[in-house]
């Protein structure tokens, strides 16, 4: 598994100490999750060709008042706030930290409405975060609750439904391609059949794991996302290729391979 170093490691250590001392549940949920879990020996943590420098966390809070107290406390520990358009962003030296409150009693359960900007955020899948996050050593002596890859995929689908960023689709496809290591005892070999090759079996298993473990809301979100993809020229396939670079967009073989991954994903979730 990949390891975090430098300012980001120091920032995470301070966050762990702070939230644990106050018995506040939190978990790592963003692009750092697959970067850690899928890039064991790389100097730079990345998702495919995209380097990730920030750490996104979900924090269990009941009110905006608690949110204000957390930010004030973290400022006292050396963190700096982002600008007015970045209510979720903190900085620690060169490290970027995004915090997302979940469990606020002052709004709807399935949508977060940011207090200052009024921007909304789809919270489908967030109810599973604290249930499935497991403490993981992300740097020597630093253990952080980290969500599993199948839940990362759910949250990426939710993020895409909000902001329609190409990189979100690229991240989803990257996890589909790399889910379940291709080892001797891999679960991939348990599910391959005439219409499901071993290369796509990880995507199928990811869909199955969402169907088995995800909340009903999370399952429906993902089903709605993949059911529209009925050919290799669907816009979501093209966006996934755009995230990989110009060469991929014009590579018919790669285009069909991405389509097959998404089809296997759809089959797995049912």
N, C-alpha and C positions, 0 to 999 in steps of 0.2 A: 504494500500500500504506500502511496505517496506520503510525504511528510512536509509540514509547513515550517518555515524558518523566518528569521528576522522580525520586523515590526509586526507582521501579522500574527506570528506565534506569541509575541508579547501581548498583543491586544487580546487574543483569545484566552490567554492565561488570566488576564485581568477580568475578563468577562466571566469566566468560569468561577473564579474566586468570589466575584461580586454576587452573581445570581445564586450560587450555592449557599453563600453566607446568609442570604435573605430567603432561602427556600423557594425561589422562583423558578418554575419550569421553563426551560428554553431548549432549542435544538437547532443545529445547523441544517439548512434546507436548500441552499442555492447551488450554483454551478460548481462550487468547491466540493460538493458531495461526489459526483462522478470523477472529478479531477483527483480526489483523494483515493477513491475506491478502485479506479480503473487505470491509474498511471503509477505503477509501483516503483519504477526505477528512473523516473525523469527528473532532471534538475528543476524544470519549471512545471508547475501544476497546470494542466490544460485539458480541454475537451476537444479531442481531435487536433486541429491546427489552432484553435482559439485559446489563448492564455487567459486564465482568470486570476484577478488580483483582489477580489473582494470576498467577504464572507457574509452571507445572508442568514439571519436567525429569526425564528419565530419565538416570541416571548409571551408567556401566559400572564395576562393582566386583566383586571376587572373594570378599570376606568381610565379615562384620560388623565385624571389626577395622579394615578399610579404611574402612568407613562411619563408625566412631567417630572415626578420624583426620580424615576430611573435615569432620565437624561441629565438631570441636575447632578445626581450622584456620579454618573460616569464622567461628566465634565470635571468634577473634582478629582477624578482619578487620571486626568490627563487626556481625555478624549475631546475632540472638537466637533461642533455641530456643522452640518452642511448648510447650504444657503436656504432661503425660504421655500424654494421649490423642491427641496430635498428633505422633507420632514423625517424620512426614514434613515437618513445617512449620517454616520459619524466617521470621524477620521482619528487615527492614532498614528502620528508620524506619517509614514507613507501608506499605511494600511487603511483600507476602506471597509467599514462595517455597516451593513444595513439591518435594521431592526424592524420587525413587523409585529404589532400587538395582536394577540388573539384571545378572545373570551370577553371582550368589552361588553358590558351590560347596557351600554348607552346607544345601541344601534342594532341592526339586523344581524343574525347569526352567520349568514352566508355571504355577506358583502361587508368590506371595510370601507368606510367613507373617511378619507383623511381630513382631519379637522380644519386645517388652514386652506388647503388647495381645493377641497371638495372632490378630488379625484377618487375614483372607486377601485376596489380590488376584489376580484373573485376569490372567495375563501373555500371553494370546493376542495375537499381533501385535507384541509387544515385540522379537522377534528381527529384525524388519524396520526398527526405528527407526534404528540407526546406518548401515544400508545405504542408506537413502533420504533421510535428513536432509540438507538443503543449507544452507550458510552464507548467511544473509540479513541485510541491514542493517535492524535493528529500531529504531535510533536513530542519529543522526549519529555515525559512527565506531565503532559497536558492531555487530559481526556475530556472529550466534548460529546454530548449526545448528537448522533448523526442519523438522519433518516435513511431507510433503505432505498435502493435504486428504483424499485417499482413505484414508491411514493414520490420520489423526485420526478418521475415521468408524469404522474398525475398533476403535480403542482406546475410543471412546465406547460401542460395542456391548459390549465387554468390561466397561467400567465399569458399564453398566446391568445386565449379568448378575450383578454383585457386589452392587450397592446399590439397584437399582430406583428411581432418582431420576427424577422427571418431567423435570427439566432436561436430563438426558442424552438423552432421546428428542427433546426440543425442539431440542437442538443438532444431532442427526443430521438432522432434517428441514430445519433451516436450511441446512445444508451441501448436502443433496440439492437444494434449490431454487436454490442459488446456484453450484453447481459448473459449471465451464466457462463463462466470460463469453459473453454473448449479443452477439457482435461479428460483423462481416461474414465473417470467416474462421473462425468458431466451428465446432468439431467437432460441435456439436449438429445442424447442417444435414446432416451426413453420415449420420446415423442415424435421422432422422425418417421415419415411415411412417404408414400408415392408423391403426394402433393406438398410435402413439407421437408425441405432439404435441411441438412445440419446447419448450414450457414444462417438460416432464418429461424431455427428452432429456439434461439434465445429470445427473439421478439415474441414468439408464440408463448413461451414460458412467462415472459413479463406480463403479457395480457392475462394469462391464467392467474398469476399472483395478484394482480389487481382485482380480478373477479373473486378470488378466494378471500382476500384480506381487506380490500377497500370498502369504504362506506357506500351505501346505495347512491348517494349524490356523486361521489367520485366515479363510480362505475358508469353512471349515465353520462357524465361529462365526457369521459374518454370514448364511450361508444358513439356519441354524437360527433366527436372529432374525427374518428376513423371511418365511419360508415359512408362518408361522402367521397372517399378516395376510391374511385372505380376504374381508373386507368393511369398509366405511367405519365400522362401529360396533365394530370390534375395540378392545380396551382400549389398545393401543399408539397407535392413531390418536387416541383420546380424550386420552391423556396428552400427546401432542404438542400438541393444541389447548389443554389446560390450561396448558401452558408458555407459550402465546401470550397467554392471558388469557380472562376470562369470555366476552367477546363472540365469540371464535373457537369456543368450545365449543358455542354455540347457533347457529352459522352453518353451515347445511347445505352451502352452496356451498364454504366453506373446508374442511369435513370431507371432502368428496369430493375436493377438490384435494390434500389431504395423502395420502389413500388412493391416488390416482393416482401421486403421487411415489414412495410405497413400493412400488407395483406395478412401476413402471418400474425401480426399484432392484433388485427381485427378478429381473426379466427380464434386466437387465444382468449380474448375477453368475451367472445360469444355474442 
